[in-house]
Amino acid sequence: MNSRTAMSAAPGGRGARPRSAARPGAGSGAERDEHWLAEGFARHAARWAAAGANAVGVAAITRAAAALSRAVSDGHVCLVLASLAADAVDDEGGSPRLDIAGWRAQLLASGIVGTPDAPGVLPLILDDEDRLYLHRYFDFERRLARRLVQARHAGAREAAGSPPLRAQLAELFAANAARLGGAADWQQLAAALALRGRLTVISGGPGTGKTTTVVNLLACLLALDPDCRIALAAPTGKAAARMTDAIRQRAQHLPAALRDRMPTASSTVHRLLGATPDGFTHDASHPLAIDALVVDEASMLDLALATRLLDAVPPAARIILLGDKDQLAAVESGAVFAELSVDPTLTPACVSDLAAMTGTSAAAIVAPPPARPSALQDCAVWFTQTYRFSVDSGVGRLAHDVNAGRAGAAADWLREGADPDVRWLDALDPAAAGHASVDAAALADMDAGYAAWRETLVADSRDVAAITEAFGRFRVLCALRDGPRGVTALNAAMTRRVRTALAPTGPAGTGSALEGPGASPWFPGRPVLVLANDYVLRLFNGDIGIALPGADGELLVHFPDATAPGGFRAIAPVRLPRHETAFAMTVHKSQGSEFDAVLVMLPQQRSRVLTRELLYTAVTRARRGVALVADPSVLEQAIATPTVRHSGLLARLAEEEAARS
């Protein structure tokens, strides 16, 4: 929920309806909307409080409500009172200057702010560590923490001493053992940890072996119980499809009996939960019929969706969450996966079990120090070795420098241009200055990146699989939607160039009606990104299709679908939910995707959306090559600015753990 649903803050609001709209790359229009909505919520809060509060209290709740609404719109789960107390300027029209204790006293006296011990049905909650919440968000945190702690304690240690299980683990990870030469195999240890317990969080960058680990883990589960019901899910359709393909490829080494029992399909989280316009079919009272849940790209889960998903998992089922703690957090509020990953500590009892299960020396099982202490010890593993590219490769080195916050070192290395796989296009074309044009260097790079796709389209416009595969090799990733380096401008510029280039030789009708108010946006080869969920058509936010002529010459948009004949499902353009052209997309929308090469576009001016995590996510979408369009000061600002999202999930976990002891 963001400020658009802030009015549903109290329990029983309309927040059960699953949301589909995302807001990647906030621009000036989005900022104006957020300001208007924040002010509207503040006025409502002031009216609610007026009956029981004095003028100072009403002014305080007005200011706090507006700040909380803006914080939620910015991805925070709560507002820390220290940020209100630290403001040096009174900009809320008569609101008082207070210290933290003063803010706390005024809010609790307002009559509309509850506490964790007495939340009632009040719209706002103030916890013991001075975090102010919309009621629903506090409830989400507490529910999620309770479910996670319950899963942590629902162990399965009886499996740890099973000789067949130990033999299975040794066989499945034999290739790693030969390569590591006696060093700890953290892929095997992660699989053993998941077999030992009911909650496992595996964090690692691209190519660190998360999928290989999960394949071997699922093989172990199926060997122990051939009827094990396993659900595979991801937040987006693209990520779910990639997960299915990756598991199929990595499972080739398994014995046929196990390979044939592996799950063959994954779904979006919304599909898994049975999303409808009125809510979800599955919840705590109607749980999923599964024994294990594996969620890929879990860093994309916001607090609300993560809570609803785990509510629907039966208490005895295993939960395995895969992701990258260093990637962008969810578009909506929360950074759930990053918080669940902060503490990879293994207790002595756990180390002893893992040593027995894997044949590893207990002395060799040394987990890294935690980023922050958490109640979820014995649940998290960090994978740090990448097999896709070495740290010294172009993509690997840039990703490593960005993730470590080494802005100066990254800029110096990029400026040298020593690695042909990573190019920095930092010089502005004078003809492209201003807000009406796109950088000429970027357009040339886009032309080159999509050249193979254009050639495939011209060769046979009905070869859906080949055209889709060629399009998937390259993508333009933008930080913003608006501006000369934003999604809108780049998609428009690339569309004109493609239609002009294909008109003389391409498929019939490609270049027709190129310009003018009556021009159709449709042309053979048009890539389309779905922006809203459509439960009837089974199309979801983030799905990508390509418009190609059918047997009768009419354009249909073809979406990958493993269950459809030929692996694609064709839908008439007029039936599509909200969508846009997809030559360029925001970095947020690219999560869960991989491309051979990417062109990363940062804006000409500094922006609040530019963070280390955004740039790291963009760079690591590439398997081999990255071209970066960025002014030096903007680039260094992005690398030097880590994402901060306020939440109390770790505090809620500690409270739930304490309640069990």
C-alpha positions as CSV (number, residue, x, y, z in Angstrom):
1,M,0.0,0.0,0.0
2,N,1.2,3.5,-0.8
3,S,-0.3,6.9,-0.1
4,R,-3.1,6.1,-2.6
5,T,-4.5,3.6,-0.1
6,A,-3.5,5.4,3.1
7,M,-7.1,6.1,3.8
8,S,-7.5,2.3,4.3
9,A,-5.0,2.3,7.1
10,A,-7.2,0.8,9.8
11,P,-8.1,-2.9,9.9
12,G,-10.9,-3.8,7.6
13,G,-9.9,-1.3,4.9
14,R,-10.0,-2.2,1.2
15,G,-6.3,-3.2,1.3
16,A,-7.1,-6.9,0.7
17,R,-7.4,-6.1,-3.0
18,P,-4.1,-7.1,-4.7
19,R,-2.5,-4.1,-6.4
20,S,-0.9,-4.3,-9.8
21,A,0.4,-0.8,-10.5
22,A,4.1,-0.2,-10.0
23,R,5.8,3.1,-9.8
24,P,9.4,2.5,-10.9
25,G,11.4,5.6,-11.8
26,A,9.3,8.2,-10.0
27,G,9.1,11.5,-11.9
28,S,7.8,15.0,-11.2
29,G,4.2,13.9,-11.9
30,A,4.5,11.1,-9.4
31,E,6.0,13.5,-6.8
32,R,3.1,15.9,-7.3
33,D,0.6,13.1,-6.8
34,E,2.3,11.9,-3.6
35,H,2.3,15.4,-2.2
36,W,-1.4,15.8,-2.9
37,L,-2.2,12.5,-1.4
38,A,-0.1,13.1,1.6
39,E,-1.8,16.4,2.3
40,G,-5.2,14.8,1.8
41,F,-4.4,12.1,4.4
42,A,-3.0,14.7,6.8
43,R,-6.3,16.7,6.6
44,H,-8.3,13.5,7.3
45,A,-6.0,12.7,10.3
46,A,-6.5,16.2,11.6
47,R,-10.3,15.9,11.5
48,W,-10.2,12.5,13.2
49,A,-8.0,14.0,16.0
50,A,-9.8,17.3,16.4
51,A,-12.4,16.1,18.9
52,G,-9.8,14.9,21.4
53,A,-6.7,17.0,20.8
54,N,-5.7,20.6,21.5
55,A,-4.3,22.9,18.8
56,V,-0.7,21.7,19.3
57,G,-1.8,18.0,19.1
58,V,-3.8,18.6,15.9
59,A,-0.9,20.4,14.3
60,A,1.4,17.6,15.3
61,I,-0.8,14.8,14.0
62,T,-1.3,16.8,10.7
63,R,2.5,17.0,10.2
64,A,3.2,13.4,11.2
65,A,0.4,12.0,9.0
66,A,1.7,13.9,5.9
67,A,5.3,12.7,6.6
68,L,4.1,9.1,7.1
69,S,2.2,9.1,3.9
70,R,5.2,10.4,2.0
71,A,7.4,7.9,3.7
72,V,5.2,5.0,2.6
73,S,5.2,6.3,-0.9
74,D,9.0,6.3,-0.8
75,G,9.0,2.6,0.1
76,H,9.4,2.9,3.9
77,V,7.1,0.8,6.1
78,C,7.0,3.3,8.9
79,L,8.2,6.8,9.9
80,V,10.9,7.3,12.5
81,L,10.0,10.1,14.9
82,A,13.7,11.2,14.9
83,S,13.1,12.5,11.3
84,L,10.4,14.8,12.5
85,A,12.4,16.0,15.5
86,A,15.4,16.6,13.3
87,D,13.6,19.0,10.9
88,A,15.1,22.5,11.5
89,V,12.4,24.3,9.6
90,D,8.7,24.4,10.3
91,D,7.1,23.8,6.9
92,E,3.7,22.4,7.9
93,G,1.9,25.6,8.8
94,G,2.1,26.1,12.5
95,S,3.2,22.6,13.6
96,P,5.3,22.7,16.7
97,R,9.0,22.1,17.2
98,L,9.3,19.1,19.4
99,D,11.9,16.6,20.5
100,I,11.2,12.8,20.1
101,A,9.6,12.6,23.6
102,G,7.4,15.6,22.7
103,W,6.3,14.0,19.4
104,R,5.5,10.8,21.1
105,A,3.4,12.5,23.8
106,Q,1.4,14.5,21.3
107,L,0.7,11.6,19.0
108,L,-0.4,9.3,21.8
109,A,-2.7,12.1,23.1
110,S,-4.3,12.7,19.7
111,G,-6.8,9.9,20.1
112,I,-6.0,8.2,16.8
113,V,-2.6,6.6,17.6
114,G,-2.5,3.2,19.3
115,T,0.4,1.2,20.6
116,P,1.4,-2.5,20.0
117,D,-0.1,-3.5,23.3
118,A,-3.4,-1.6,22.7
119,P,-3.8,-1.2,18.9
120,G,-7.5,-1.2,18.9
121,V,-8.9,-0.1,15.5
122,L,-7.0,3.2,15.5
123,P,-5.6,4.2,12.1
124,L,-2.0,4.7,13.3
125,I,0.3,2.7,15.6
126,L,3.4,4.0,17.5
127,D,5.8,1.3,18.6
128,D,8.1,1.3,21.6
129,E,11.1,2.4,19.5
130,D,9.3,5.5,18.1
131,R,8.3,4.1,14.7
132,L,4.9,5.4,13.5
133,Y,2.9,3.1,11.2
134,L,-0.3,2.9,9.3
135,H,-2.2,0.3,11.3
136,R,-2.2,-2.2,8.4
137,Y,1.5,-2.1,8.0
138,F,2.1,-2.7,11.7
139,D,-0.3,-5.7,11.4
140,F,1.6,-7.0,8.3
141,E,4.9,-6.8,10.2
142,R,3.6,-8.6,13.2
143,R,1.9,-11.3,11.2
144,L,5.0,-11.9,9.0
145,A,7.3,-12.0,12.0
146,R,5.0,-14.5,13.8
147,R,4.9,-16.8,10.8
148,L,8.7,-16.6,10.2
149,V,9.5,-17.4,13.8
150,Q,7.0,-20.3,13.8
151,A,8.8,-21.6,10.7
152,R,12.2,-21.3,12.3
153,H,11.1,-23.4,15.2
154,A,9.2,-26.0,13.1
155,G,12.5,-27.9,12.5
156,A,12.9,-31.2,10.8
157,R,16.1,-32.3,12.6
158,E,15.1,-35.9,12.4
159,A,16.3,-35.9,8.8
160,A,19.7,-34.8,9.8
161,G,20.8,-38.2,10.9
162,S,19.5,-40.2,7.9
163,P,22.3,-42.1,6.2
164,P,20.3,-42.2,2.9
165,L,20.0,-38.4,3.0
166,R,23.7,-38.0,3.7
167,A,24.5,-40.2,0.7
168,Q,22.1,-38.3,-1.5
169,L,23.7,-35.0,-0.6
170,A,27.2,-36.4,-1.3
171,E,26.2,-37.7,-4.7
172,L,24.3,-34.6,-5.8
173,F,27.2,-32.2,-4.9
174,A,30.0,-34.5,-5.9
175,A,31.1,-32.1,-8.7
176,N,31.5,-29.3,-6.2
177,A,33.5,-31.5,-3.8
178,A,36.0,-32.3,-6.6
179,R,36.4,-28.6,-7.5
180,L,36.6,-27.3,-3.9
181,G,39.2,-29.7,-2.7
182,G,38.0,-30.0,0.9
183,A,36.8,-26.4,1.4
184,A,33.3,-25.9,2.7
185,D,30.7,-26.2,-0.1
186,W,28.1,-23.6,0.8
187,Q,25.7,-24.8,-1.9
188,Q,25.6,-28.2,-0.2
189,L,25.4,-26.6,3.2
190,A,22.5,-24.4,2.1
191,A,20.6,-27.5,0.9
192,A,21.3,-29.3,4.1
193,L,20.1,-26.3,6.1
194,A,16.8,-26.4,4.1
195,L,16.5,-30.1,4.8
196,R,17.2,-29.5,8.5
197,G,14.6,-26.8,9.0
198,R,11.4,-25.3,7.6
199,L,12.7,-21.8,6.7
200,T,15.8,-21.1,4.5
201,V,16.8,-17.8,3.0
202,I,19.5,-18.0,0.3
203,S,21.0,-14.7,-0.9
204,G,23.5,-14.5,-3.7
205,G,24.2,-12.4,-6.8
206,P,23.6,-13.6,-10.4
207,G,25.5,-16.8,-11.2
208,T,26.3,-17.8,-7.6
209,G,24.5,-21.2,-7.9
210,K,21.2,-20.6,-6.2
211,T,19.3,-22.5,-8.9
212,T,21.7,-25.4,-8.9
213,T,21.4,-25.6,-5.1
214,V,17.6,-25.6,-5.3
215,V,17.5,-28.4,-8.0
216,N,19.6,-30.6,-5.8
217,L,17.5,-29.7,-2.7
218,L,14.3,-30.6,-4.5
219,A,15.9,-33.9,-5.6
220,C,16.6,-34.7,-2.0
221,L,13.0,-33.8,-1.0
222,L,11.6,-36.0,-3.7
223,A,14.0,-38.9,-2.8
224,L,12.8,-38.7,0.8
225,D,9.1,-38.4,-0.3
226,P,8.2,-39.1,-3.9
227,D,4.8,-37.5,-3.3
228,C,6.2,-34.2,-2.0
229,R,4.1,-31.4,-3.3
230,I,6.4,-28.6,-4.4
231,A,5.3,-25.1,-5.5
232,L,7.6,-22.8,-7.5
233,A,6.8,-19.1,-7.6
234,A,8.3,-15.7,-8.4
235,P,6.9,-12.2,-8.1
236,T,6.7,-11.6,-11.9
237,G,5.8,-13.8,-14.9
238,K,9.2,-13.3,-16.5
239,A,11.0,-14.4,-13.3
240,A,8.7,-17.4,-13.0
241,A,9.4,-18.5,-16.6
242,R,13.1,-18.1,-16.1
243,M,12.9,-20.1,-12.9
244,T,11.2,-23.0,-14.8
245,D,13.8,-22.9,-17.6
246,A,16.7,-22.8,-15.2
247,I,15.5,-25.7,-13.1
248,R,14.9,-27.8,-16.3
249,Q,18.4,-27.1,-17.5
250,R,20.1,-27.7,-14.2
251,A,18.2,-30.9,-13.6
252,Q,19.8,-32.8,-16.5
253,H,22.4,-34.4,-14.2
254,L,19.8,-36.1,-12.0
255,P,18.8,-39.7,-12.4
256,A,15.8,-40.1,-14.7
257,A,13.6,-41.2,-11.9
258,L,14.2,-38.0,-9.9
259,R,14.3,-35.8,-13.0
260,D,10.9,-37.0,-14.1
261,R,9.4,-36.0,-10.7
262,M,10.8,-32.5,-10.7
263,P,8.2,-29.7,-10.8
264,T,7.8,-28.6,-14.4
265,A,6.1,-25.2,-14.0
266,S,6.3,-22.2,-11.8
267,S,3.8,-19.4,-11.4
268,T,3.6,-15.8,-10.2
269,V,2.9,-15.3,-6.5
270,H,-0.4,-13.8,-7.5
271,R,-1.4,-16.9,-9.6
272,L,-0.3,-19.2,-6.8
273,L,-2.4,-17.4,-4.3
274,G,-5.4,-17.4,-6.6
275,A,-5.6,-13.7,-7.1
276,T,-9.0,-12.2,-8.1
277,P,-10.1,-8.6,-8.3
278,D,-11.5,-9.0,-4.8
279,G,-8.5,-10.6,-3.1
280,F,-6.7,-13.9,-2.8
281,T,-8.3,-17.4,-2.7
282,H,-5.5,-18.8,-0.4
283,D,-4.8,-17.4,3.0
284,A,-4.3,-18.8,6.6
285,S,-7.8,-20.2,6.7
286,H,-7.5,-21.7,3.2
287,P,-3.8,-22.6,2.9
288,L,-2.1,-23.9,-0.2
289,A,-1.9,-27.7,-0.6
290,I,1.8,-27.9,-0.6
291,D,4.7,-29.4,1.3
292,A,7.4,-27.0,0.1
293,L,7.4,-23.5,-1.4
294,V,10.4,-22.1,-3.4
295,V,10.2,-18.4,-4.2
296,D,12.8,-17.0,-6.6
297,E,13.6,-13.3,-6.9
298,A,12.2,-12.8,-3.4
299,S,13.9,-9.4,-3.1
300,M,10.9,-8.2,-5.2
301,L,8.4,-9.1,-2.5
302,D,7.0,-6.1,-0.6
303,L,5.8,-6.4,2.9
304,A,2.1,-6.9,2.2
305,L,2.6,-9.6,-0.5
306,A,5.2,-11.4,1.6
307,T,2.8,-11.5,4.5
308,R,-0.1,-12.8,2.5
309,L,2.1,-15.4,0.8
310,L,3.5,-16.9,3.9
311,D,0.1,-16.7,5.6
312,A,-1.1,-19.2,3.0
313,V,1.8,-21.7,3.5
314,P,0.8,-24.6,5.7
315,P,2.6,-24.7,9.1
316,A,4.5,-27.9,8.3
317,A,5.6,-26.9,4.8
318,R,9.2,-25.8,4.0
319,I,9.8,-22.3,2.9
320,I,12.8,-21.5,0.7
321,L,13.4,-17.9,-0.4
322,L,16.0,-17.1,-3.1
323,G,17.2,-13.7,-4.0
324,D,19.9,-11.1,-3.8
325,K,20.0,-8.9,-0.7
326,D,22.0,-6.3,-2.6
327,Q,19.4,-5.7,-5.4
328,L,16.6,-3.2,-5.5
329,A,13.9,-3.7,-2.9
330,A,10.3,-4.1,-3.9
331,V,8.6,-1.2,-5.6
332,E,6.0,-1.1,-2.8
333,S,6.8,-0.7,0.9
334,G,9.4,-2.8,2.6
335,A,12.7,-4.5,2.0
336,V,11.7,-7.9,3.4
337,F,14.3,-10.1,1.7
338,A,17.2,-7.9,2.7
339,E,16.0,-7.9,6.3
340,L,15.6,-11.6,6.4
341,S,19.1,-12.0,5.0
342,V,21.0,-9.8,7.4
343,D,22.1,-12.5,9.8
344,P,23.7,-15.7,8.4
345,T,24.8,-16.8,11.9
346,L,24.8,-20.6,12.5
347,T,24.5,-21.8,16.1
348,P,26.9,-24.5,17.3
349,A,24.0,-27.1,17.3
350,C,23.2,-26.2,13.7
351,V,26.9,-26.4,12.6
352,S,27.1,-29.8,14.2
353,D,24.1,-31.0,12.3
354,L,25.4,-29.6,9.0
355,A,28.8,-31.2,9.5
356,A,27.1,-34.6,10.1
357,M,24.8,-34.2,7.1
358,T,27.5,-33.1,4.6
359,G,30.7,-34.7,5.9
360,T,32.2,-31.3,6.3
361,S,34.5,-30.5,9.2
362,A,32.7,-28.3,11.7
363,A,35.7,-26.1,11.9
364,A,35.3,-25.3,8.2
365,I,31.7,-24.1,8.5
366,V,32.3,-20.5,9.3
367,A,29.5,-18.1,8.4
368,P,30.3,-14.5,7.7
369,P,29.5,-11.9,10.4
370,P,26.0,-10.6,10.4
371,A,25.1,-7.2,8.9
372,R,22.8,-6.8,11.9
373,P,21.7,-9.4,14.6
374,S,18.4,-11.1,13.9
375,A,16.2,-13.6,15.6
376,L,16.4,-15.8,12.4
377,Q,19.7,-17.5,13.1
378,D,20.2,-20.8,11.4
379,C,18.1,-19.7,8.5
380,A,20.1,-17.5,6.1
381,V,23.0,-18.3,3.8
382,W,25.1,-15.9,1.7
383,F,26.5,-17.1,-1.6
384,T,29.5,-14.9,-2.6
385,Q,31.3,-16.8,-5.4
386,T,29.9,-16.2,-8.9
387,Y,30.2,-18.7,-11.7
388,R,28.7,-16.5,-14.4
389,F,31.6,-14.0,-14.5
390,S,34.7,-13.6,-12.4
391,V,35.1,-10.6,-10.1
392,D,37.9,-9.5,-12.6
393,S,35.6,-9.6,-15.6
394,G,34.2,-6.3,-16.8
395,V,30.6,-6.9,-15.6
396,G,31.8,-8.6,-12.4
397,R,34.3,-5.8,-11.5
398,L,31.8,-3.0,-12.1
399,A,29.1,-4.8,-10.1
400,H,31.6,-5.5,-7.3
401,D,32.7,-1.8,-7.2
402,V,29.2,-0.5,-7.2
403,N,28.0,-2.9,-4.5
404,A,31.0,-1.9,-2.3
405,G,30.3,1.8,-2.8
406,R,33.6,2.5,-4.4
407,A,32.4,5.4,-6.5
408,G,35.9,6.9,-7.3
409,A,37.5,3.6,-8.1
410,A,34.6,2.6,-10.4
411,A,34.7,6.0,-12.3
412,D,38.5,5.8,-12.7
413,W,38.3,2.3,-14.1
414,L,35.4,3.1,-16.4
415,R,37.3,6.1,-17.7
416,E,40.3,4.0,-18.6
417,G,38.1,1.9,-21.0
418,A,40.3,-1.1,-20.5
419,D,37.6,-3.7,-20.8
420,P,35.6,-3.9,-24.1
421,D,32.7,-5.6,-22.3
422,V,32.0,-2.4,-20.2
423,R,31.7,0.9,-22.0
424,W,31.1,4.3,-20.4
425,L,29.3,6.7,-22.8
426,D,29.8,9.8,-20.6
427,A,30.2,12.5,-23.2
428,L,27.0,14.4,-24.1
429,D,26.3,15.0,-27.8
430,P,25.8,18.8,-28.1
431,A,22.9,18.2,-30.5
432,A,21.2,16.1,-27.9
433,A,21.4,18.7,-25.1
434,G,18.1,19.8,-23.7
435,H,14.9,17.9,-23.1
436,A,13.7,17.3,-26.7
437,S,16.3,14.8,-27.9
438,V,17.9,11.5,-27.0
439,D,21.7,11.1,-26.8
440,A,23.0,10.1,-30.3
441,A,25.5,7.7,-28.7
442,A,22.7,5.9,-26.9
443,L,20.6,5.6,-30.0
444,A,23.5,4.1,-31.9
445,D,24.0,1.6,-29.2
446,M,20.3,0.7,-29.2
447,D,20.5,0.2,-33.0
448,A,23.4,-2.2,-32.6
449,G,21.8,-4.0,-29.6
450,Y,18.6,-4.7,-31.5
451,A,20.2,-5.5,-34.9
452,A,19.9,-9.3,-34.5
453,W,16.3,-9.0,-33.5
454,R,15.5,-6.8,-36.6
455,E,17.3,-9.3,-38.9
456,T,15.3,-12.2,-37.4
457,L,12.1,-10.3,-37.8
458,V,12.8,-9.5,-41.5
459,A,13.8,-13.1,-42.2
460,D,10.6,-14.6,-41.0
461,S,8.0,-12.5,-39.1
462,R,6.0,-15.6,-38.1
463,D,8.9,-17.4,-36.3
464,V,7.7,-16.4,-32.9
465,A,10.3,-18.4,-30.9
466,A,13.3,-17.0,-32.8
467,I,12.1,-13.4,-32.7
468,T,11.3,-13.6,-29.0
469,E,14.7,-15.2,-28.3
470,A,16.6,-12.5,-30.3
471,F,14.7,-9.7,-28.6
472,G,15.6,-11.2,-25.2
473,R,19.4,-10.8,-25.8
474,F,19.5,-7.0,-25.3
475,R,17.6,-4.4,-23.3
476,V,17.7,-0.7,-22.5
477,L,17.4,-0.1,-18.8
478,C,16.4,3.4,-17.4
479,A,16.4,4.9,-14.0
480,L,13.4,7.1,-14.8
481,R,10.3,7.1,-16.9
482,D,10.5,10.8,-17.9
483,G,13.1,13.0,-19.5
484,P,15.4,12.5,-22.5
485,R,17.0,9.4,-20.9
486,G,13.7,8.0,-19.7
487,V,11.6,5.1,-20.8
488,T,9.0,7.2,-22.6
489,A,11.5,9.2,-24.8
490,L,13.7,6.2,-25.6
491,N,10.8,3.9,-26.6
492,A,9.4,6.7,-28.9
493,A,12.8,7.3,-30.5
494,M,13.5,3.6,-31.0
495,T,10.0,2.9,-32.4
496,R,10.5,5.6,-35.0
497,R,13.9,4.2,-36.0
498,V,12.7,0.6,-36.2
499,R,9.6,1.4,-38.2
500,T,11.5,3.6,-40.6
501,A,14.3,1.0,-41.0
502,L,11.9,-1.9,-41.5
503,A,9.4,-0.1,-43.8
504,P,11.0,-0.8,-47.2
505,T,12.1,-4.5,-46.5
506,G,10.3,-5.6,-43.4
507,P,6.9,-7.3,-42.9
508,A,4.0,-5.8,-44.7
509,G,2.6,-2.8,-42.9
510,T,5.6,-2.2,-40.7
511,G,6.1,1.4,-41.8
512,S,2.6,2.5,-42.3
513,A,1.1,5.5,-40.4
514,L,4.4,6.3,-38.8
515,E,3.5,9.8,-37.5
516,G,0.6,12.0,-36.7
517,P,-2.2,12.0,-34.1
518,G,-4.0,9.1,-35.9
519,A,-1.0,6.9,-36.1
520,S,-1.4,3.4,-34.8
521,P,1.2,2.3,-32.2
522,W,1.0,-1.2,-33.6
523,F,3.5,-2.7,-36.1
524,P,4.9,-6.2,-36.6
525,G,7.6,-6.8,-34.1
526,R,6.4,-4.3,-31.6
527,P,7.6,-5.5,-28.1
528,V,5.0,-4.9,-25.4
529,L,5.3,-4.8,-21.6
530,V,2.2,-5.5,-19.6
531,L,1.7,-2.9,-16.8
532,A,-1.4,-4.3,-15.0
533,N,-2.7,-7.6,-14.0
534,D,-5.5,-9.2,-15.9
535,Y,-6.7,-12.4,-14.2
536,V,-9.0,-13.4,-17.0
537,L,-6.3,-13.3,-19.6
538,R,-3.7,-14.6,-17.2
539,L,-1.5,-11.7,-18.0
540,F,0.5,-10.0,-15.2
541,N,2.5,-6.9,-14.6
542,G,5.9,-7.4,-16.1
543,D,4.9,-9.9,-18.8
544,I,6.5,-9.2,-22.2
545,G,5.0,-10.2,-25.6
546,I,5.7,-9.4,-29.2
547,A,3.2,-8.3,-31.9
548,L,3.5,-10.5,-35.0
549,P,1.1,-11.3,-37.9
550,G,-1.1,-14.4,-37.6
551,A,-2.1,-16.7,-40.4
552,D,-4.6,-14.1,-41.7
553,G,-2.1,-11.3,-41.4
554,E,-3.7,-9.6,-38.4
555,L,-1.4,-8.7,-35.6
556,L,-1.5,-10.8,-32.4
557,V,0.7,-10.3,-29.3
558,H,2.5,-13.5,-28.5
559,F,3.4,-14.2,-24.9
560,P,5.6,-17.1,-23.7
561,D,3.4,-19.8,-22.1
562,A,4.9,-23.3,-21.4
563,T,1.4,-24.7,-21.2
564,A,0.3,-23.5,-24.7
565,P,0.8,-25.3,-28.0
566,G,4.2,-24.2,-29.4
567,G,5.1,-22.5,-26.1
568,F,3.3,-19.2,-26.9
569,R,-0.2,-17.7,-26.3
570,A,-1.5,-15.1,-28.8
571,I,-3.8,-12.3,-27.7
572,A,-5.4,-9.6,-29.8
573,P,-4.0,-6.1,-29.1
574,V,-7.4,-4.7,-28.3
575,R,-7.8,-7.2,-25.4
576,L,-4.6,-6.3,-23.6
577,P,-4.5,-4.7,-20.2
578,R,-2.6,-1.5,-19.8
579,H,0.8,-1.8,-21.6
580,E,3.6,0.1,-23.3
581,T,6.3,-0.5,-25.8
582,A,9.3,-2.4,-24.3
583,F,12.5,-1.4,-26.2
584,A,13.4,0.4,-22.9
585,M,12.2,-0.4,-19.5
586,T,12.8,0.8,-15.9
587,V,15.4,-1.1,-13.9
588,H,12.7,-2.0,-11.5
589,K,10.8,-3.8,-14.3
590,S,13.9,-5.6,-15.3
591,Q,14.3,-7.5,-12.0
592,G,14.0,-11.2,-12.6
593,S,15.4,-10.9,-16.2
594,E,18.8,-11.6,-17.7
595,F,20.1,-10.3,-21.1
596,D,23.4,-10.9,-22.9
597,A,24.0,-7.1,-22.9
598,V,22.3,-4.0,-21.5
599,L,22.4,-0.3,-22.1
600,V,22.0,1.5,-18.8
601,M,20.6,5.1,-18.9
602,L,21.0,7.4,-15.9
603,P,19.5,10.9,-16.0
604,Q,21.5,14.0,-16.7
605,Q,20.7,15.4,-13.2
606,R,20.9,13.9,-9.8
607,S,17.7,12.2,-8.6
608,R,16.5,10.7,-5.4
609,V,15.8,7.4,-7.2
610,L,19.5,6.9,-8.1
611,T,21.0,4.5,-5.6
612,R,23.7,1.9,-5.3
613,E,21.1,-0.9,-5.4
614,L,19.5,0.5,-8.6
615,L,22.8,0.6,-10.5
616,Y,23.9,-2.8,-9.2
617,T,20.6,-4.3,-10.3
618,A,20.9,-2.8,-13.7
619,V,24.5,-3.9,-14.2
620,T,23.9,-7.5,-13.0
621,R,21.1,-8.0,-15.5
622,A,23.8,-8.5,-18.1
623,R,25.6,-11.8,-18.7
624,R,28.4,-10.3,-20.8
625,G,28.2,-6.6,-21.7
626,V,27.2,-3.3,-20.2
627,A,27.1,0.1,-21.9
628,L,26.5,3.0,-19.4
629,V,25.2,6.4,-20.3
630,A,25.9,8.6,-17.2
631,D,27.4,12.0,-16.4
632,P,30.4,11.5,-13.9
633,S,28.7,13.3,-11.0
634,V,25.5,11.4,-11.4
635,L,27.3,8.1,-11.6
636,E,29.3,8.8,-8.5
637,Q,26.2,9.9,-6.6
638,A,24.4,6.7,-7.5
639,I,27.2,4.5,-6.3
640,A,27.7,6.5,-3.1
641,T,24.0,6.4,-2.1
642,P,22.7,3.2,-0.5
643,T,19.0,2.6,-0.2
644,V,17.5,3.2,3.2
645,R,14.1,1.8,4.0
646,H,12.7,2.2,7.5
647,S,10.9,-0.7,9.0
648,G,10.6,-2.6,12.3
649,L,10.5,-6.2,11.0
650,L,13.7,-7.1,12.9
651,A,12.2,-5.7,16.1
652,R,9.0,-7.7,15.5
653,L,11.0,-10.9,15.0
654,A,12.8,-10.3,18.3
655,E,9.5,-9.8,20.0
656,E,8.0,-13.0,18.6
657,E,11.2,-14.9,19.5
658,A,11.1,-13.6,23.1
659,A,7.5,-14.5,23.4
660,R,8.3,-18.1,22.7
661,S,11.0,-18.4,25.3
